[in-house]
Amino acid sequence: MFSTTVLKLYVPATVFLTRQAKLFSQRTEGASGIEYAIIAAMVAIVLAAFVTPISGAISAMFTTIKDAVTKPA
């Protein structure tokens, strides 16, 4: 359940960032400093919002797998 929610958010975000990076690399005019600040702020917010919950969920999944594998038969 949590994994599907993460994927529903992660995939569109990745596609968006990939498109923006491609458009950014194709631009010939210079960008102002405020544009760079906005992009950096968006990246920081995404990282701050998702790093902790995702690491906790991944740790819980691996713990469940470890417990299932190490149980004596």
Backbone torsions as a table, in degrees:
resi	resn	phi	psi	omega
1	MET	NA	-51.0	179.3
2	PHE	-66.0	-37.5	-178.9
3	SER	-63.4	-41.9	179.7
4	THR	-66.8	-36.3	177.6
5	THR	-64.9	-43.2	178.5
6	VAL	-62.6	-43.3	179.7
7	LEU	-65.2	-37.5	179.0
8	LYS	-64.3	-28.1	177.5
9	LEU	-90.4	-37.2	-173.9
10	TYR	-70.6	-45.6	-175.5
11	VAL	-63.3	-50.5	177.9
12	PRO	-62.6	-35.8	178.4
13	ALA	-64.6	-41.1	179.0
14	THR	-65.1	-43.5	178.2
15	VAL	-62.1	-44.0	179.1
16	PHE	-60.7	-48.2	-178.2
17	LEU	-65.6	-35.4	178.0
18	THR	-64.8	-45.1	178.4
19	ARG	-63.3	-42.8	-179.6
20	GLN	-64.9	-38.9	178.1
21	ALA	-65.1	-39.5	178.9
22	LYS	-65.8	-45.6	178.0
23	LEU	-63.0	-39.1	179.2
24	PHE	-62.6	-41.8	-178.3
25	SER	-71.1	-22.6	-179.4
26	GLN	-88.1	-12.5	-178.9
27	ARG	-69.1	142.5	177.8
28	THR	-105.3	-23.2	178.1
29	GLU	-85.7	157.7	-178.0
30	GLY	-77.6	150.8	177.0
31	ALA	-98.3	149.4	178.4
32	SER	-81.1	163.9	-179.1
33	GLY	-62.3	-30.5	-179.0
34	ILE	-66.7	-34.7	177.2
35	GLU	-63.2	-43.1	177.8
36	TYR	-64.0	-38.7	179.0
37	ALA	-65.6	-40.1	178.8
38	ILE	-65.3	-43.6	178.9
39	ILE	-63.3	-44.7	179.4
40	ALA	-62.9	-38.6	178.4
41	ALA	-66.3	-41.0	178.5
42	MET	-63.9	-43.2	178.6
43	VAL	-62.8	-42.9	179.6
44	ALA	-63.4	-39.9	178.8
45	ILE	-65.5	-43.9	179.1
46	VAL	-62.2	-45.2	179.8
47	LEU	-63.8	-44.1	-179.3
48	ALA	-65.2	-34.7	-177.4
49	ALA	-75.8	-33.2	-170.2
50	PHE	-109.2	-19.0	-175.2
51	VAL	-64.8	-49.2	-177.3
52	THR	-66.4	-50.2	179.4
53	PRO	-63.0	-38.3	-178.7
54	ILE	-67.9	-43.2	-179.4
55	SER	-64.7	-36.9	176.8
56	GLY	-65.7	-41.7	179.4
57	ALA	-66.6	-41.1	179.3
58	ILE	-65.8	-42.8	177.7
59	SER	-60.5	-42.4	178.7
60	ALA	-64.0	-40.2	178.5
61	MET	-63.3	-45.5	-179.7
62	PHE	-66.9	-34.4	176.4
63	THR	-64.5	-42.9	177.8
64	THR	-62.1	-43.7	178.9
65	ILE	-64.2	-44.5	-179.6
66	LYS	-61.0	-44.3	179.7
67	ASP	-64.6	-38.0	179.5
68	ALA	-68.7	-35.6	-178.3
69	VAL	-77.3	-35.8	-173.3
70	THR	-89.8	-2.1	178.4
71	LYS	-68.8	134.0	177.4
72	PRO	-70.2	144.2	-177.9
73	ALA	-78.8	NA	NA
